[in-house]
């Protein structure tokens, strides 16, 4: 059976060329970049080259890029570090109801430590209103954190507008850009962010490596301690093959962005339109236009997401859902609840995320298989029989 | 994550659908929490002669419903009431810990259908 992978927001396939660039750093140039001999120097050179590649992709200097283990570490470092460093100035933070858990959980932890967090609501499409953020600013606000593009519903936020507001009020501004890199243009100057998180495996790089952009002059002490790596700000021997992979992947992602985004968005729209046309009582979650080129998210009424994923898997299609059963909790995804979906409909969400690897043939298969599977599950559903009506 | 038996019952659910001449119907669960089970039984001479189910829920919810219908079919009401959620789980070669509540729901659905049958019977006798 041909497998169709449509969970690229979870992770992507490592690009073959990226892998080739990484391989020598496992076996030939395996030295520690902190060592002075030749094999160490080779590794150091590769790390610094990757740093320049990431900096070029984000429009910043190489000195502003710090390698980490991934998006989660980068978010934790930025959020906790900025909060703790600035707590003498104030303990108020502004964020949104639709952040990734890598931001939400550190914020919840800070709340336990006496910080106050205002979570901005979003509209039915998942958009934050910058004017609301401006109104929420207080004299003791020390940090604003807004996800650049949502991982579940793909909504792209007006980051540059929020950045201008943060700058005007001299408040540190963090964005989690994990889903944005390679999907939309990212420019830290245009966005006026102080810190930005990214993760290599979301754009065909390796897992276990990411970066945090820290604007020059931003006070942010080391989060991981125990060595002088990353200019004393992130201890631990560098993941050299991973960093090389990150550099190679981000270069490829930004140079092919225009072409890929166009191609992927066309397939995305074909899939969205095909399903909305052929399956009744399905709604598109997220913004119709301001959305990631690779993101499709449906609310499928009367059925539960995990059952849908299992059936899709049996048909060889890998997807994701925001249902409680897939999140391991009793509540469905906080993002789907934040855009106003009732619990029972949020349980029936389905996320399909494409990549440059996705073909028209694969999308055509999904357009056939998904309606068939929805029909099977609806036929089993007591809700469908009763025709419980909710306004869509 | 799921046993082969769970996947078999999820993929090929037994006794799925509704029952036109059911004389006991039980519905348990809550859409808000993500699972609802509806059980239809046909009782004749104190024996469950036929049974159907409809379930809104995850893979485990559908598989436990299916297994529960197989286990109660042909049983007396007393025997059916003695089938525990544990027995349903064991018959499915186990469930992940987070999914144990699905088997509880299956047991409750059987109990609710039998309670409905008894209530109808009582009402008939009183008429």
Interface residues (C-beta under 8 A of the other chain):
Chain A: X302 X303 X304 X305 X306 X307 X310 X311 X314 X323 X324 X325 X328 X330 X332 X342 X343 X344 X347 X379 X380 X381 X382 X383 X384 X385 X388
Chain B: X2 X7 X10 X11 X13 X16 X17 X18 X27 X31 X32 X33 X34 X35 X36 X37 X38 X54 X55 X56 X57 X58 X59 X60 X61 X62 X98 X99
